[in-house]
Amino acid sequence: MSASTPCLLDGKTLAKKIQLELQAKIAQLEPKIGRPPGLAVLMVGDNPASAVYVRNKERACQKVGIASVGQHFPENTTQEELEEVIARLNQDDRVDGILVQLPLPKHLDSISLLRCIDPDKDADGLHQVNLGKLVRSEPGLRSCTPAGVMRLLQEYNITLAGKKALVIGRSILVGKPVALMLLEQNATVTIAHSRTQDLEAVCREADILVAAVGKPNMITQEMVKPGAVVIDVGINRVETSGKPRLVGDVDFEQVAPVASYITPVPGGIGPMTVAMLLSNTVQSYARKAGYTISL
């Protein structure tokens, strides 16, 4: 593949393929288990972006046959009320996955709430037990966005072993877990962040570049090594001529001509995140009933 003809890493198409596989698994397991898998998405307040994500998740659940038991709470809901709801869902046999939609209103402590979720129902893969299993390379539920990145790289048979991988961003949601997953596949991993000196030079060394910072079009052509694989995790809303549109952390028009593979925004990692959420829920569902599934 020449550097001038990049291959699009099409997360939208792969997510549909995964959804069809999940649908088939559920159709197979539901008669044996006697109920469909259940996912509870808890949303607090009226963040418009969160509302869109939650709707997308509910639609995706419907498509594959997962019962969505989403609950929407007013902005002034207390920490104690949410902890009680999570405790009930932990005990509810119809629920296989629990997700707290982030960000939460400022008065709520998201870390404490995530710790309340039963690790076996942690659909988002963010509980400290599951993050600890990732550090130790033990089986467990994996963070959805990083898992989506890895599944997309796998689908396109992109070799990671021995390659220099750079992750820009060190959040617990994406940066740290995706770095660990790349390391698990024998890549040589560097994490860059706001204190990194001469970021441009560090970027130009990378065979695989993962941008997860939340800054529109931050990665430009001169920062990318010709032939690099570029994964854009950023989803940023920008106004162009008064119209909102979504762009990534990578300046796609500039970078695409020099990359060998690149993810579009939208249509790259976003759909993969939802697909991995559904996959985690179905895996919990199967495991509880004593079945193992591979996807």
C-alpha positions as CSV (number, residue, x, y, z in Angstrom):
1,M,0.0,0.0,0.0
2,S,1.6,3.3,-1.1
3,A,1.6,6.3,1.2
4,S,-0.4,8.3,-1.4
5,T,-3.4,5.9,-1.4
6,P,-4.5,5.5,2.2
7,C,-6.9,2.8,3.2
8,L,-9.9,3.9,5.2
9,L,-10.3,1.9,8.4
10,D,-14.0,1.6,8.2
11,G,-15.4,1.2,11.7
12,K,-19.0,1.6,10.6
13,T,-18.9,-1.5,8.3
14,L,-17.0,-3.6,10.9
15,A,-19.5,-2.5,13.6
16,K,-22.4,-3.8,11.5
17,K,-20.6,-7.1,11.0
18,I,-20.0,-7.4,14.7
19,Q,-23.7,-6.6,15.4
20,L,-24.8,-9.4,13.0
21,E,-22.5,-11.8,14.8
22,L,-23.9,-10.8,18.2
23,Q,-27.5,-11.1,16.9
24,A,-26.7,-14.7,15.8
25,K,-25.1,-15.5,19.2
26,I,-28.1,-14.1,21.0
27,A,-30.6,-16.0,18.8
28,Q,-28.6,-19.2,19.7
29,L,-28.4,-18.6,23.4
30,E,-31.7,-17.0,24.3
31,P,-33.8,-20.3,24.0
32,K,-31.2,-22.0,26.3
33,I,-31.0,-19.1,28.9
34,G,-34.7,-18.1,28.7
35,R,-34.3,-14.4,28.4
36,P,-32.4,-11.9,26.2
37,P,-29.3,-10.1,27.5
38,G,-30.0,-6.8,29.3
39,L,-28.0,-3.5,29.3
40,A,-28.8,-0.7,31.8
41,V,-27.6,2.7,30.6
42,L,-27.8,5.4,33.3
43,M,-27.9,9.0,32.2
44,V,-28.1,12.0,34.5
45,G,-29.1,15.5,33.3
46,D,-29.6,16.9,29.8
47,N,-26.2,16.9,28.1
48,P,-27.2,16.9,24.3
49,A,-24.1,14.9,23.2
50,S,-24.8,12.3,25.9
51,A,-28.5,12.1,24.8
52,V,-27.3,11.3,21.2
53,Y,-24.9,8.6,22.4
54,V,-27.5,7.0,24.6
55,R,-30.1,6.9,21.8
56,N,-27.5,5.3,19.5
57,K,-26.7,2.7,22.1
58,E,-30.4,1.9,22.6
59,R,-31.0,1.6,18.9
60,A,-28.0,-0.7,18.6
61,C,-29.3,-2.9,21.5
62,Q,-32.6,-3.2,19.7
63,K,-31.0,-4.3,16.5
64,V,-29.1,-7.2,18.0
65,G,-31.7,-8.3,20.5
66,I,-30.4,-6.8,23.8
67,A,-33.1,-5.6,26.2
68,S,-32.2,-2.0,26.9
69,V,-33.3,-0.9,30.4
70,G,-32.0,2.6,30.2
71,Q,-32.8,5.1,33.0
72,H,-32.7,8.9,32.7
73,F,-32.3,10.9,35.9
74,P,-32.8,14.6,36.5
75,E,-29.7,16.9,36.9
76,N,-30.2,17.2,40.7
77,T,-30.1,13.4,41.4
78,T,-27.8,12.7,44.4
79,Q,-24.8,10.3,44.6
80,E,-26.7,8.2,47.2
81,E,-29.7,7.8,44.8
82,L,-27.5,6.6,42.0
83,E,-25.6,4.2,44.2
84,E,-28.9,2.6,45.3
85,V,-30.0,2.2,41.7
86,I,-26.6,0.6,40.8
87,A,-26.9,-1.7,43.8
88,R,-30.3,-2.9,42.7
89,L,-29.1,-3.5,39.1
90,N,-26.1,-5.5,40.4
91,Q,-28.7,-7.8,42.0
92,D,-31.0,-7.9,39.0
93,D,-30.6,-11.2,37.1
94,R,-32.1,-9.7,33.9
95,V,-29.2,-7.1,33.7
96,D,-25.9,-8.3,32.3
97,G,-24.3,-4.9,31.7
98,I,-24.4,-1.5,33.5
99,L,-23.1,1.7,32.1
100,V,-23.0,5.2,33.6
101,Q,-23.0,7.7,30.7
102,L,-20.2,10.2,31.2
103,P,-19.7,13.1,31.7
104,L,-21.9,13.5,34.9
105,P,-23.0,16.7,36.5
106,K,-20.2,18.3,38.6
107,H,-21.7,17.4,42.0
108,L,-21.4,13.6,41.3
109,D,-18.3,11.5,41.8
110,S,-18.0,9.3,38.7
111,I,-15.1,7.3,40.0
112,S,-17.1,6.2,43.1
113,L,-20.1,5.3,41.0
114,L,-18.0,3.2,38.6
115,R,-16.6,1.3,41.6
116,C,-20.2,0.5,42.7
117,I,-20.8,-1.5,39.5
118,D,-20.3,-5.3,39.8
119,P,-17.1,-5.9,37.8
120,D,-18.8,-8.8,35.9
121,K,-21.5,-6.3,34.8
122,D,-19.1,-3.5,33.9
123,A,-20.1,-3.0,30.3
124,D,-17.8,-0.1,29.8
125,G,-14.7,-2.0,31.1
126,L,-13.7,0.9,33.5
127,H,-14.0,-0.7,36.9
128,Q,-10.6,-0.9,38.7
129,V,-10.9,-4.7,38.8
130,N,-11.2,-4.9,35.0
131,L,-8.5,-2.3,34.5
132,G,-6.2,-4.3,36.8
133,K,-6.9,-7.5,34.7
134,L,-5.9,-5.5,31.6
135,V,-2.6,-4.6,33.3
136,R,-2.0,-8.2,34.2
137,S,-3.1,-9.5,30.7
138,E,-5.8,-11.5,32.4
139,P,-9.2,-12.1,30.7
140,G,-11.9,-9.5,31.7
141,L,-14.2,-6.9,30.3
142,R,-12.1,-4.4,28.3
143,S,-12.7,-0.6,27.9
144,C,-14.9,-0.2,24.8
145,T,-13.1,2.5,22.8
146,P,-9.6,1.0,23.2
147,A,-11.0,-2.5,22.5
148,G,-12.7,-1.0,19.4
149,V,-9.3,0.4,18.2
150,M,-7.7,-3.0,18.6
151,R,-10.5,-4.9,16.9
152,L,-10.3,-2.5,13.9
153,L,-6.5,-3.0,13.6
154,Q,-7.0,-6.7,13.8
155,E,-9.7,-6.7,11.0
156,Y,-7.3,-5.0,8.6
157,N,-4.4,-7.4,9.6
158,I,-2.2,-4.5,10.6
159,T,1.0,-5.9,12.2
160,L,1.7,-4.4,15.6
161,A,4.6,-6.6,16.9
162,G,7.8,-4.6,16.9
163,K,6.2,-1.5,15.6
164,K,6.6,2.0,17.2
165,A,3.2,3.0,18.5
166,L,2.5,6.5,19.9
167,V,-0.6,7.2,22.0
168,I,-1.4,10.9,22.4
169,G,-3.5,11.3,25.5
170,R,-3.2,9.6,28.9
171,S,-6.8,9.4,30.1
172,I,-8.1,6.3,31.9
173,L,-10.9,6.1,29.3
174,V,-8.7,5.7,26.2
175,G,-5.0,6.7,26.4
176,K,-3.8,4.4,29.2
177,P,-5.8,1.3,28.3
178,V,-5.1,1.5,24.6
179,A,-1.3,1.8,25.4
180,L,-1.5,-1.4,27.5
181,M,-3.4,-3.2,24.7
182,L,-0.8,-2.2,22.1
183,L,1.9,-3.3,24.5
184,E,0.1,-6.7,24.9
185,Q,0.5,-7.1,21.1
186,N,4.2,-6.5,21.3
187,A,4.3,-2.9,20.0
188,T,6.9,-0.5,21.4
189,V,4.6,2.0,23.0
190,T,5.2,5.7,23.9
191,I,2.5,7.9,25.6
192,A,2.6,11.6,24.8
193,H,0.7,14.3,26.6
194,S,0.5,18.0,27.3
195,R,4.0,18.1,28.9
196,T,5.7,16.2,26.1
197,Q,8.5,18.2,24.6
198,D,8.7,18.5,20.8
199,L,5.6,16.5,20.1
200,E,6.0,16.9,16.4
201,A,9.3,15.0,16.4
202,V,7.9,12.3,18.7
203,C,4.9,11.9,16.3
204,R,7.1,11.5,13.2
205,E,8.8,8.5,14.8
206,A,5.5,6.5,15.1
207,D,4.5,3.7,12.8
208,I,1.1,3.7,14.5
209,L,-0.3,6.9,15.8
210,V,-3.4,7.0,18.1
211,A,-4.8,10.5,18.8
212,A,-7.1,10.8,21.8
213,V,-6.9,14.3,23.1
214,G,-10.1,16.1,22.2
215,K,-8.5,19.0,20.2
216,P,-9.9,19.5,16.7
217,N,-7.5,18.9,13.8
218,M,-4.5,19.0,16.1
219,I,-2.5,16.4,14.2
220,T,-1.2,17.9,10.9
221,Q,0.6,16.4,7.9
222,E,4.1,17.4,9.0
223,M,3.6,15.5,12.3
224,V,2.9,12.1,10.6
225,K,5.6,9.7,9.3
226,P,4.8,8.7,5.6
227,G,3.1,5.4,5.6
228,A,2.0,5.5,9.3
229,V,-1.3,4.0,10.5
230,V,-3.4,6.9,12.0
231,I,-6.2,6.2,14.5
232,D,-8.3,9.2,15.3
233,V,-10.3,8.7,18.5
234,G,-11.3,12.4,18.9
235,I,-14.9,13.5,18.3
236,N,-15.1,17.3,18.3
237,R,-18.1,19.5,17.4
238,V,-17.0,22.5,15.4
239,E,-19.0,25.3,13.7
240,T,-18.5,25.8,10.0
241,S,-20.5,28.7,8.5
242,G,-22.9,28.4,11.4
243,K,-23.4,24.7,10.9
244,P,-22.1,22.2,13.5
245,R,-20.1,19.2,12.2
246,L,-17.9,16.5,13.7
247,V,-14.2,16.4,13.2
248,G,-11.4,14.4,14.8
249,D,-8.1,15.2,16.5
250,V,-6.4,14.6,13.1
251,D,-6.7,17.0,10.2
252,F,-8.0,14.3,7.9
253,E,-7.6,16.2,4.5
254,Q,-4.0,16.9,5.3
255,V,-3.0,13.6,6.9
256,A,-4.8,11.1,4.6
257,P,-2.4,11.5,1.7
258,V,0.7,10.5,3.8
259,A,-0.9,7.8,5.9
260,S,-1.1,4.1,4.8
261,Y,-4.3,3.6,6.9
262,I,-6.5,6.2,8.6
263,T,-9.8,6.2,10.5
264,P,-12.5,8.7,9.4
265,V,-14.5,10.9,11.8
266,P,-17.4,10.1,11.9
267,G,-17.5,6.5,10.9
268,G,-14.2,5.2,12.4
269,I,-13.8,4.5,16.1
270,G,-17.3,5.9,17.2
271,P,-19.3,2.9,15.9
272,M,-16.6,0.5,17.2
273,T,-17.1,1.8,20.7
274,V,-20.8,0.9,20.6
275,A,-20.1,-2.5,19.1
276,M,-17.7,-3.3,21.9
277,L,-20.2,-2.2,24.5
278,L,-22.7,-4.7,23.0
279,S,-20.0,-7.3,22.8
280,N,-19.1,-6.9,26.5
281,T,-22.8,-7.2,27.5
282,V,-23.3,-10.4,25.4
283,Q,-20.1,-11.9,26.9
284,S,-21.3,-11.2,30.4
285,Y,-24.7,-12.7,29.5
286,A,-23.1,-15.9,28.1
287,R,-20.6,-16.3,30.9
288,K,-23.2,-16.0,33.6
289,A,-25.1,-18.9,32.0
290,G,-21.8,-21.0,31.7
291,Y,-21.3,-20.4,28.0
292,T,-18.1,-19.0,26.4
293,I,-18.4,-17.1,23.1
294,S,-15.7,-15.9,20.8
295,L,-16.1,-12.9,18.5
